[in-house]
Structures are given as C-alpha cells and as structure tokens.
Amino acid sequence: MLNTLVAFSNEYGSDPELVLAGGGNTSAKDSDTLYIKGSGTTLGTITADGFVKMDRKKLSFMMEKDYPESDKEREAAALADMMDAKYPGQESKRPSVETLLHALFSTKFVLHLHPAAVNGLTCAVDGKNRTMKLFPEAVWVEICKPGYILAKLCAERMDEYRAVYGKEARLLFLQNHGVFFAADTREELAQMLDDVTEKISAELADYPDFSDSDVSVDNALCQKIAKLYSDTAAAVHDVSKQSVGFSESEESVAPLMKPFTPDHIVYCKANPLYVESERNLETDFADYKEKYGYAPKIVVVKGKGFFAVSDNEKQALTAQLLFRDAMKIAVYSRSFGGYLPMTDEMTDFIVNWEVEAYRAKQAQ
Ligand SMILES: [Zn+2]
C-alpha cells in the first residue's frame, strides 16, 4: 500500500500541469491507519519516510468533538489533537493541514491537487453550475476558511451526498482551491484524473500563451526591484506574451489583482503591485509596503510583463511559476463565465494565518 502511495505521489508530483512547488497531497489508509503527506515535503520526490502515520480512530473522534468558536482557539486545539493522533516515534513530523479531509473519504487512496485547469473551473463565476453539469456525481464545497472548519464543511457536504446517492463521495471540488480524487486502486485514480482533465479540456475555448514576446528582459530593472525588496534579494523578469498582454493596462491586469487560491497568497503574497510607469516604481513600492506591511513579490510594469522578486533566485522562480498559474486560471475561467477571485474575508484570514505560522516558526 505504501509503495503504491509513494509511486503515484511521485508520478503526479513530477507533472507541472498538476503540482507546483509544495502543492497537493496524497494519502493511503487501512482499517486503523492513515498515511498522509508530511507538511514541508514535495510530492515529486517524497519517500515512504515523508508520510506521517496517523491513528484513524483519533482523527474521526476529532470530527465529533466540540471545539471553541473562535478561529484562533479552535485551530490551535484541533492542531494539538492532530499532533496527538500521530503514532509514537514521529515527533519531528507534521501532518498536512488537509489531513482531516483525507480521513473523510472511505477509500484506500486519496489524491488532492490544485491544477490550473481545474481551478479555471473552481475560480469561475459559473464554477458550481458548470461543475455539477460536467460531473453530476461530484461534491461541490463552497469557499471556506482552511483547517478544521473546512474539514467540517466537507463532512457536511459529503453527508448530504450520501443521503441523496446512497453511496460514498469519490470526487470533490473545492471552490477557489482544487480537487480531491478518492479510489481503492491506483488505476482507478488515474482513470478519474484522466476523465476530469478530458472533460474540462473539452470546455476550454482560450489557452494562455507563454511564448516569448517582443519585450526584452530588463536586467537593470530586475536589479532595481530586487534592491527595493532587500539587499540580498533576487528578481526575475517574465516577458512571455501572456504576461505582457495582462500588463497592458490597469483594466487588463484586473483579473490578477486578487488571489485565486491559497497557493497564490503563500508564494506570491495576496496582491501584486501594478506600476503605470517605471518612474513611479520607488514611490509605488514604498506605498505598497506602507499599506500591507510587507514588500510585494510580484511587480507588474505596464507593457513590460511582470517581475517576481524574493529572498533568493529559487524563491523568485517559484513566485513566477505561481503567478503564471494565476494567469492560466484567469484565462481558463473565461470558458466558465469569467474569473472569480477569493473573497477579501478569506484572503485576510489566510494572510493572518500565514503571519501566525511564520511567527510560530520564528519562535521555535
Ligand atoms: Zn489543497
């Protein structure tokens, strides 16, 4: 079972159409035990040791328990119970924040992904209607705060599904987030994934174009932006046709000014900075920092595409990858009634959650 889990995790994790950076997670279970991807591991390279061994009884007990109403207290208490649900000898491991969602499915294997094509659907105005038409036997879960509260909402939607269909849910779409596939064999998982990919692809009328544009890479501006970020930062300049197209005007860049999924917040910050003219760069950058309390990781310059900036080149390239993902979603969503970003309430919640997580890490 564990070998199969590692094999399909590596296979799907190595496909950039399905998994970017640390995104997505997988699990396997028998009657007593759930093996879930550890937080901070990468699907493409994960080994058996990267999975956390959890007690299923303790996890299902969590779903029945009464937790405090306040976000902070509830999530802290749930996290403590989650850590307690690990088998002994795994003190250094941290189960994925989405562990409880995996535990809800009755199948042996669960695959959770955030592919751009799927999110073109989950981040669209007609997302729910079109999903239910394309996949009548899927469960749709509306946008929700991450963590325990999301697991509770999914459980509720899955109970409703069971009541209507008289069977367990196997396919679940999360608005502004991604998709869950649940199956008992690897072959069945592959088939479900193919089916979803094919049906969505058949609906797409518009595709992004990341081939080179006429704009050339501006190394001087890269350095300038890196310097504004920090003394040791690195920046990359994306001059693809798609990026330059989005950067043409305030109106064309509008679909990218708010995040589509939590991934975009984690890797690109909640909002990019759009600069009308290079002359305003310093002041606009300073205004952004003043407004949000941190520097932007994505700077869109009118007519010149965008710059991704971070502490080092690797992180800057990851931010570039995730901002291109947002562009793909924006383009794909046109086939489903147009783009629908995360709500401001949800964005604020995740931004604060990130700040808390960062503080906790610093305090260790
Ligand atoms: Zn996820």
Boltz pocket constraint, residues with backbone or C-beta under 6 A from the ligand:
constraints:
  - pocket:
      binder: B
      contacts: [[A, 24], [A, 98], [A, 112], [A, 113], [A, 114], [A, 177], [A, 178]]
      max_distance: 6.0
